[in-house]
Amino acid sequence: MKQKIVILGAGESGIGTAILAMQKEYDVFVSDKGKISKKYKDVLLNNSIAFEEGKHSETKILQADLVVKSPGIPDKVVLIQKLKANDINVISEIEFASNFTDAIIVGITGSNGKTTTTLMLSHILKKAKLNFGTAGNIGDSFALQVASSNKDLYVLELSSFQLDGIQKFHPHIAIITNISPDHLDRYEYKYEKYIDAKFRITKNQTQEDYLIYDADDVEIKHWLLKNKVQAELVPFALSARNAVFTKNTITKGAYIENNEIKIEIDKNIFTMGIADLALQGKHNVKNTMASSMAARLLKVRKETIRQSMSDFEGVEHRLENVLKINGVQYINDSKATNINSTYYALDSIKTPTVWIVGGVDKGNDYDQLLPLVNEKVKAIVCLGEDNQKIIETFQNVIPLIVETKGASEAVKVAYKIAEKGDTVLLSPACASFDLFENYEDRGRQFKEAVRAL
């Protein structure tokens, strides 16, 4: 008798799970409350996988032996509560797929920098000619890659939502880039619950595994003081003092000294000049440290790492230079969906800035940005349905705040305000779902509007 698996959500992770589950001879049913895109519907039809769209048939779903849910579906949804009340196991795609591979896994999470760190590490591994896959929030789903290829290694970018659905998932190397308030609407507005979700990445690690983390990060340090971790700790920090691996207990880590990144692994020191890095800025130095240490733990040659970090091209929608028009630089930072990301963006810009901000607020505290906004921002262009909180926070600091209802209008307004030598920065600090499909759509529309000026 085949085990019945129900997959809730027919996006990238759901379709990948369906393909893998079918391959492993489950009785598969896919259910999506919304409309399934043609691309994914064709995959279901071509593989004769049963599905429904526009509804969740509760009676059928409650007959499942196992449910894999999309990361976008919160646990508080009534259907998920009923499944749990009926003792039906509800897991994430990451958990499901990890049961069917013996590959080494590097898991990367954090509030910011996880995409850049994931792509940096992937760039190094590609140069090293290793047989690996990159998945999680990037590219083809983990499940689809497990179903269709035989990799020795996976690099997974993992959100807190994906980690909420793990039980036995076990990365050999876990990286936590940093932690700052984000998605608090999903965690009952309790910051500690969000922090705990991030640290789920290390819950199944053993003494044979590694946890790479930002030792400058207050929340990470605080959590590690209160909780025991089995994995070997591998810190990185901007100073040797914060990296604390001079203590006998920690023999691996990274820090900065004399404008060089120093990576120390069991007294073997490897250096990289900060001036030689393709991506500049403190946050990118940290992303470089994290990805380079993971590569060293995977026995990649030092010279390969140095080369990779000198020619790595950045991430689309993350501090992406679009065009310079009439002496004004336009920057697309649409991937900045939280306060901390926008803080990095504003901190990295040295010229007077017209800041495009707004969208779906996830429990933001804009007060953290006040000093930077006061110092750098000459005007604010709001890009969202509800801008009240932004206006209330900054109206006494910024004399010019304009509300707009789309990327094209926001860019045209910014164009009129900006003067030669200024920067126009799209760094929304919010999710995009009020006016756009996702942050990529928002970023693309911004770039199109800039090019149309």
C-alpha positions in Angstrom: 0.0 0.0 0.0 1.5 3.3 -1.1 1.9 6.1 1.5 -0.3 9.1 0.7 1.5 12.4 0.5 -0.3 15.7 0.1 1.7 18.7 -1.0 0.2 22.1 -0.1 1.3 24.8 -2.6 2.2 24.3 -6.2 5.2 26.6 -6.5 8.8 25.7 -7.0 9.2 23.7 -3.8 5.8 22.0 -4.1 6.4 20.8 -7.7 9.9 19.5 -6.9 8.5 17.6 -3.9 5.8 16.1 -6.2 8.4 14.8 -8.7 10.6 13.4 -6.0 7.6 11.8 -4.1 6.3 10.2 -7.3 9.8 8.8 -8.0 9.9 7.3 -4.5 6.5 5.7 -5.2 4.2 7.8 -2.9 0.6 8.3 -3.8 0.9 12.0 -4.6 -1.8 14.8 -4.4 -1.0 18.5 -4.9 -3.4 21.1 -3.6 -3.1 24.9 -4.1 -5.6 27.4 -2.8 -4.7 29.8 -5.6 -4.2 29.4 -9.3 -1.3 27.2 -10.4 0.9 28.8 -13.0 1.0 27.2 -16.5 4.7 26.3 -16.1 4.0 24.2 -13.0 0.6 22.9 -14.2 2.3 21.5 -17.3 4.8 19.5 -15.1 1.9 18.0 -13.1 -0.1 17.1 -16.2 3.0 15.6 -18.0 3.8 13.5 -15.0 0.1 12.4 -14.4 0.2 13.8 -10.9 -3.2 14.4 -9.3 -3.8 18.0 -8.3 -6.4 20.7 -7.5 -6.3 24.5 -7.6 -8.4 27.3 -6.2 -9.3 25.3 -3.1 -8.0 22.9 -0.4 -10.3 19.8 -0.3 -10.1 19.2 3.5 -11.6 15.7 3.5 -9.0 14.5 1.0 -6.1 16.3 2.6 -6.9 14.9 6.1 -6.5 11.4 4.7 -2.8 12.0 4.1 0.0 10.0 5.8 2.4 12.9 5.3 1.9 16.6 4.3 4.6 18.8 2.8 3.6 22.4 2.9 4.9 25.5 1.1 7.1 27.7 3.3 4.6 30.5 2.6 1.8 28.8 4.6 1.9 29.8 8.3 1.4 27.1 11.0 -1.5 29.1 12.4 -3.7 28.4 9.3 -6.8 26.4 10.4 -6.0 23.5 7.9 -2.5 23.1 9.4 -3.9 23.1 12.9 -6.4 20.4 11.9 -3.7 18.2 10.4 -1.6 18.5 13.5 -4.6 17.7 15.7 -5.1 14.6 13.6 -1.4 13.6 14.2 -0.6 14.0 10.5 3.1 14.9 10.1 3.6 18.3 8.4 7.1 19.0 7.2 8.9 21.3 4.7 10.3 20.4 1.3 13.8 20.7 2.7 13.1 18.1 5.3 11.4 15.7 2.8 14.2 15.9 0.2 17.0 15.5 2.8 15.7 12.0 3.5 16.7 10.9 0.0 20.3 12.1 -0.4 23.6 11.3 1.3 25.2 14.4 -0.1 27.1 16.8 2.3 24.8 19.8 3.0 25.8 23.4 3.7 22.8 25.3 5.1 22.9 29.1 5.1 20.4 31.3 7.0 20.2 34.8 8.4 18.1 37.9 8.2 20.5 39.4 5.6 23.3 38.3 3.4 22.2 34.7 3.0 21.7 35.0 -0.8 25.0 36.7 -1.3 26.8 34.2 0.9 25.1 31.2 -0.8 26.1 32.5 -4.3 29.6 33.4 -3.2 30.1 29.8 -1.9 28.6 28.4 -5.0 31.0 30.5 -7.1 34.0 29.2 -5.2 32.8 25.6 -5.5 32.2 26.0 -9.3 35.8 27.3 -9.7 36.9 24.3 -7.6 35.1 22.0 -10.1 33.1 20.2 -7.3 29.9 18.3 -8.1 27.4 20.4 -6.2 23.9 21.9 -6.4 22.6 25.3 -5.2 19.0 25.2 -3.9 16.6 26.4 -1.1 15.5 29.8 -2.1 17.6 29.8 -5.2 17.2 28.1 -8.6 15.6 24.7 -9.0 14.2 23.3 -5.7 16.2 21.0 -3.5 13.7 18.2 -4.0 13.8 18.4 -7.8 17.6 18.4 -7.8 17.6 15.3 -5.5 15.2 13.6 -7.9 17.0 14.5 -11.1 20.8 14.5 -10.3 23.3 12.8 -8.1 25.3 15.6 -6.3 28.1 15.2 -3.8 27.2 18.5 -2.1 24.3 20.9 -1.8 24.5 24.6 -0.8 21.0 25.6 0.5 19.8 29.1 1.3 17.2 28.6 4.0 14.6 31.0 5.4 13.2 30.7 8.9 9.9 29.5 7.3 11.7 26.5 5.7 13.5 25.8 9.0 10.2 25.8 10.9 9.3 22.6 9.0 12.4 20.5 9.7 12.7 17.5 12.1 15.8 15.5 11.2 17.4 17.9 8.6 21.1 17.9 9.3 23.6 20.2 7.5 27.3 19.3 8.0 28.1 23.1 7.8 25.5 25.6 9.1 26.0 29.4 8.6 24.0 32.1 10.4 25.0 35.4 8.7 23.2 37.6 11.2 19.9 38.1 13.0 17.7 41.2 13.0 13.9 41.7 13.3 12.1 40.3 10.3 8.9 38.4 9.5 7.7 39.2 13.1 4.1 39.1 11.8 4.7 35.3 11.3 6.1 34.9 14.8 3.3 36.6 16.9 5.5 39.7 17.0 7.9 37.9 19.4 11.5 38.4 18.3 12.8 35.5 20.4 10.5 33.1 18.4 12.1 34.3 15.2 15.6 33.9 16.6 14.8 30.4 17.8 13.5 29.6 14.3 16.9 30.7 12.8 18.8 28.5 15.2 16.8 25.4 14.2 19.5 25.1 11.5 21.9 23.7 14.1 19.4 21.6 16.1 20.4 18.2 14.6 24.1 18.9 14.2 26.7 16.7 16.0 30.2 17.3 17.2 31.4 16.3 13.7 29.7 19.4 12.2 30.4 23.1 12.1 28.3 26.3 12.9 29.8 29.4 11.3 28.3 32.6 12.8 28.7 36.3 13.1 30.4 36.9 16.5 29.7 40.7 16.3 26.0 39.9 16.3 24.5 40.6 19.7 21.5 38.3 19.3 23.6 35.4 18.1 26.1 35.7 20.9 23.3 36.1 23.5 21.5 32.9 22.2 24.8 30.9 22.2 25.4 31.9 25.8 22.0 30.6 26.8 21.9 27.4 24.6 24.2 24.4 24.1 25.2 23.6 20.6 26.7 20.3 19.6 28.5 21.6 16.5 32.0 23.0 16.5 31.7 26.8 16.7 33.4 28.8 13.9 33.0 32.6 14.5 33.8 35.5 12.2 34.0 39.1 13.2 35.5 42.5 12.2 38.1 42.3 15.0 40.1 39.4 16.5 38.9 40.3 19.9 35.3 39.6 19.0 36.1 36.4 17.1 37.2 35.0 20.5 38.8 31.9 19.0 42.1 32.6 20.7 40.4 30.7 23.6 41.3 27.0 23.7 37.7 26.0 23.0 37.5 27.6 19.5 40.3 26.9 17.0 38.6 28.1 13.8 37.4 31.5 12.8 37.9 34.7 10.8 38.7 38.4 11.6 40.2 41.5 10.1 43.7 42.7 10.7 45.7 45.4 8.8 43.0 45.6 6.0 43.2 41.8 5.5 40.7 39.1 6.2 42.5 36.4 8.2 41.0 32.9 8.3 42.4 30.6 10.9 41.7 26.9 10.9 43.6 24.9 13.5 46.6 27.3 13.4 46.7 27.4 9.6 46.2 31.0 8.6 45.0 32.2 5.2 44.7 35.9 4.2 42.9 37.9 1.6 43.3 41.7 1.1 40.0 43.6 1.5 41.0 45.9 -1.4 41.1 42.8 -3.7 37.5 41.8 -3.0 35.0 42.2 -5.9 32.2 43.3 -3.4 33.1 46.1 -0.9 31.3 47.2 2.3 31.5 45.7 5.8 28.5 43.4 5.2 30.1 42.0 2.1 33.4 41.5 4.0 31.4 39.4 6.4 29.7 37.4 3.6 33.2 36.8 2.2 34.4 35.5 5.6 31.5 33.1 6.0 31.6 31.6 2.5 35.4 31.4 2.5 35.5 29.6 5.8 32.9 27.1 4.6 35.0 26.5 1.5 38.1 25.9 3.6 36.2 23.4 5.8 35.3 21.7 2.5 39.1 21.6 1.7 39.0 24.0 -1.3 42.4 25.4 -2.1 43.2 28.9 -0.8 44.1 30.3 -4.2 40.8 29.2 -5.7 39.0 31.1 -2.9 41.1 34.2 -3.4 40.4 34.2 -7.2 36.7 33.6 -6.6 36.3 36.5 -4.2 38.1 38.9 -6.5 35.9 38.2 -9.5 32.5 37.4 -7.9 29.7 39.5 -9.4 27.0 40.6 -7.0 23.4 39.5 -6.6 20.6 41.0 -8.7 18.3 43.4 -6.7 20.9 43.7 -3.9 22.7 47.2 -4.1 22.7 46.8 -7.9 24.0 49.8 -9.8 21.4 50.4 -12.6 22.4 53.5 -14.5 23.9 57.0 -14.0 21.7 59.7 -15.5 22.7 63.4 -15.5 25.3 62.6 -12.8 22.7 60.8 -10.6 23.4 57.1 -9.7 20.3 54.8 -9.6 20.6 51.8 -7.3 18.2 48.8 -7.1 18.1 47.3 -3.6 14.7 45.7 -3.9 15.8 42.6 -2.0 16.0 44.8 1.1 12.7 43.6 2.6 13.6 44.5 6.2 15.1 47.4 8.3 18.5 45.8 8.7 19.0 45.4 4.9 18.1 49.0 4.3 20.4 50.1 7.2 23.3 48.4 5.3 22.3 50.1 2.0 22.1 53.6 3.5 25.3 53.1 5.4 27.1 52.1 2.2 26.1 55.2 0.2 28.3 58.3 0.5 26.3 60.9 -1.4 23.0 62.8 -0.8 20.2 60.2 -1.3 16.6 60.2 -2.6 15.3 57.1 -0.8 12.4 55.1 -2.3 10.8 53.1 0.6 7.6 51.2 1.5 5.5 48.2 0.9 4.0 45.6 3.2 5.3 46.4 6.7 6.3 43.2 8.7 6.4 44.9 12.1 9.2 47.4 11.2 10.7 49.8 13.7 11.9 52.6 11.5 13.4 54.5 14.5 16.6 52.5 14.0 17.1 54.2 10.7 16.7 57.8 12.0 20.4 58.7 12.5 21.3 57.4 9.0 18.3 59.0 7.3 19.0 62.3 9.0 22.6 62.2 7.8 22.2 61.0 4.2 18.6 61.3 2.9 17.4 64.6 1.3 13.9 63.3 0.2 11.7 60.2 0.7 9.6 58.7 -2.0 7.0 56.3 -0.6 6.2 53.2 -2.7 3.3 51.3 -1.0 -0.4 51.2 -0.3 -0.1 52.3 3.3 2.8 54.8 4.1 1.5 56.2 7.3 4.1 54.7 9.6 7.0 55.9 7.3 5.5 59.4 7.2 5.0 59.6 11.0 8.6 58.4 11.7 10.4 60.7 9.2 8.2 63.8 8.8 10.1 65.8 11.4 13.5 64.8 9.9 12.9 64.9 6.1 11.3 68.1 4.7 10.1 66.4 1.4 8.1 63.1 1.5 6.1 62.1 -1.6 3.6 59.2 -1.9 3.5 57.2 -5.1 1.6 54.1 -6.3 4.0 52.3 -8.6 7.7 51.9 -9.7 7.3 54.2 -12.8 5.8 57.1 -10.8 8.3 56.7 -8.0 11.2 56.8 -10.4 9.8 59.9 -12.2 9.3 61.7 -8.9 12.9 60.8 -7.7 14.2 62.0 -11.1 12.7 65.4 -10.6 14.1 65.7 -7.0 17.6 64.4 -7.5 20.5 66.6 -8.5 23.9 65.9 -10.0 26.0 64.0 -7.5 23.0 62.4 -5.7 21.9 58.8 -5.5 18.4 57.5 -6.0 18.1 54.3 -3.9 15.3 51.8 -4.0 15.6 50.1 -0.6 12.1 49.4 0.5 12.6 47.8 4.0 9.3 46.1 3.3 7.8 43.1 1.5 6.4 43.8 -2.0 3.0 42.1 -2.2 0.8 45.2 -2.1 1.9 46.4 -5.5 4.1 43.7 -7.0 4.3 39.9 -7.4 7.6 39.8 -5.4 10.8 41.7 -4.7 12.2 40.6 -8.1 9.2 42.0 -9.9 9.6 45.3 -7.9 13.3 45.5 -8.8 12.7 44.7 -12.5 10.0 47.4 -12.7 12.3 49.9 -11.0 15.1 49.1 -13.5 12.7 49.4 -16.5 11.5 52.7 -15.2 15.0 54.0 -14.8 16.0 52.9 -18.3 12.9 54.6 -19.7 13.9 58.0 -18.3 
